[in-house]
C-alpha cells in the first residue's frame, strides 16, 4: 500500500473535504434550503451565478436512476472493488493514475457514505451554478461529484496523450 501514497493522499483529500462540507451543509440545512449563501451575484435576473444551497439526491447525476438507490449503492461498491482488483492493469503504480483514480475513488466513497449512512439513502448536494450565457441551471452537486468528474476528465485527457505518444513512438521506430 505504501507504493500508492499519492492515491491515498488524493483519496483522503477528496473524501474528507466532501465529508466536512456535507456535514456543515447538513448542520445548516434548514437555513440553506430557504436562504442559500450567494458567493457570486447573478446576471440576467437570476439571483446567483454560484451559491451554496441544500438538496438531497437519491439518484446519480441529473437524478438519473432515482428510483434505484440500492442499484447505485451496489454500483459504487462494485466500482471501488474493480479499481482495487484491476489496480495493476490500471497502472496504479504510476503517479498520474494514482492522482486520477484517487480522485475518482475518493468521490465514489464520499457519495457511497451518504447512501449508506444518511436517511433517506440519498446524497447531499449543495454547489449550485447558473450559466447565464446558456440560461442553464447546472444540477446541484458536491465535492465528491467534482472528484469523480475531474478524475474522469483527467483520465480521458491522459488516455488521448498516451495514445498519441504510442503512435508517435511507433512511427519513429526503425523498420526491420
Phi, psi and omega in degrees: 000336180295332181290347180254035184303315182293323176303307183292328177295311179293317177306310181297317180300309180297312184299312185285326173297319178296312181299313181295316181294318178294322179299316179296316181297316180296320179298328181252021187303315183302314180291314185293328181298322185253344183218075182300155177272120181268123177262321179230119182301154183279172179228153174063039175084350177278142184296320185213146171276322181221122179216160175255124181227192178221120172216161172241152183223111178284349183259197176264202180306141181057027179061022177297145177060031180301333181275002185230057182298328178295320177298316180295324176295313179297320179298319178296316178298315179300316181298316179296318177296318180297318178297319178293311183296320184261025183300327179289315178294328178279357179058046181292354175284346179271141185299314180303319180290327177297317180293315181297306185283338171294319178293313180297312183293320177298320177293316178299315181296322178298312179289326178296321177302316176300312184299326183275318191255349179262148179243123358288170182292079183220157180270138176276125176241149184207349180268117184242120179242142176235129181253098186296332180300323181255000188051048185239122175264102183296142179304141180296139184221187183220183182295320179299315177301320179297318178298316179297313181298310181296322177295316180295316178296318179298320179296319178299311181298314179300317180298320179297313180294322178295319179295319178295320180296317178296318179297316179296319179296321177295321180292330182273347179293138178291143179285144180287000000 
